[in-house]
Amino acid sequence: MAVAQSPVYDEVLEFLLSTPTPEQIANFRPSEGTQERIRLLLELNRNNKLTAEQQAELDEFSQVEHFVRLLKARAHQKLLKS
């Protein structure tokens, strides 16, 4: 399996390597640049104007978002127990 090198993966990996607390994980938000890129891709998708490369990028964002949601859910569970 290849190691992901996309900006969205890099952003999340760098955040995780900073050893965040459960509270920091629960409050994690992608950078404004990443959020803007996602908004653009979603708009292109709504208008059926995505290229194959952009579709792959949007799919990657979805995968990372799913992982981050799971991570946040686990962090919230941990915070409730403490």
C-alpha positions as CSV (number, residue, x, y, z in Angstrom):
1,M,0.0,0.0,0.0
2,A,1.4,3.4,-1.0
3,V,1.8,6.1,1.6
4,A,-0.6,9.0,1.1
5,Q,1.2,12.3,0.3
6,S,-1.7,14.6,-0.4
7,P,-2.1,17.9,1.4
8,V,-5.2,16.8,3.4
9,Y,-3.4,13.7,4.7
10,D,-0.3,15.7,5.5
11,E,-2.4,18.2,7.4
12,V,-4.1,15.5,9.5
13,L,-0.8,13.6,10.0
14,E,1.0,16.7,11.2
15,F,-1.8,17.4,13.6
16,L,-1.7,13.9,15.0
17,L,2.1,14.0,15.3
18,S,1.7,17.1,17.5
19,T,0.3,14.6,20.1
20,P,-3.0,16.5,20.6
21,T,-5.1,16.1,23.7
22,P,-8.6,14.6,23.4
23,E,-10.0,18.1,23.7
24,Q,-7.8,19.3,20.8
25,I,-8.8,16.4,18.7
26,A,-12.5,17.1,19.4
27,N,-12.0,20.7,18.3
28,F,-9.8,20.0,15.2
29,R,-10.8,21.8,12.1
30,P,-9.0,21.7,8.7
31,S,-7.1,24.8,7.7
32,E,-9.0,27.5,5.9
33,G,-7.2,26.7,2.7
34,T,-8.4,23.0,2.9
35,Q,-11.9,24.1,3.7
36,E,-12.0,26.4,0.7
37,R,-10.7,23.6,-1.6
38,I,-13.4,21.3,-0.3
39,R,-16.1,24.0,-0.9
40,L,-14.8,24.4,-4.5
41,L,-14.8,20.7,-5.2
42,L,-18.3,20.3,-3.8
43,E,-19.5,23.1,-5.9
44,L,-18.0,21.6,-9.0
45,N,-19.5,18.3,-8.1
46,R,-23.0,19.8,-7.7
47,N,-22.6,21.2,-11.2
48,N,-21.2,18.0,-12.6
49,K,-18.0,19.7,-13.6
50,L,-15.4,17.6,-11.8
51,T,-12.5,16.2,-13.7
52,A,-11.4,12.7,-12.9
53,E,-8.5,14.1,-10.8
54,Q,-10.8,16.4,-8.9
55,Q,-13.2,13.5,-8.2
56,A,-10.3,11.5,-6.8
57,E,-9.3,14.4,-4.6
58,L,-12.9,14.8,-3.4
59,D,-13.0,11.0,-2.6
60,E,-9.8,11.4,-0.7
61,F,-11.3,14.3,1.4
62,S,-14.3,12.0,2.1
63,Q,-12.0,9.2,3.4
64,V,-10.0,11.6,5.6
65,E,-13.2,13.2,6.9
66,H,-14.6,9.8,7.9
67,F,-11.4,9.0,9.7
68,V,-11.4,12.3,11.5
69,R,-15.1,11.9,12.5
70,L,-14.2,8.5,14.1
71,L,-11.2,10.1,15.8
72,K,-13.4,12.9,17.2
73,A,-16.1,10.5,18.4
74,R,-13.4,8.5,20.3
75,A,-12.0,11.7,21.8
76,H,-15.5,12.8,22.9
77,Q,-16.0,9.4,24.6
78,K,-12.7,9.8,26.4
79,L,-13.6,13.3,27.5
80,L,-16.9,12.1,28.9
81,K,-15.1,9.4,31.0
82,S,-12.7,11.9,32.6
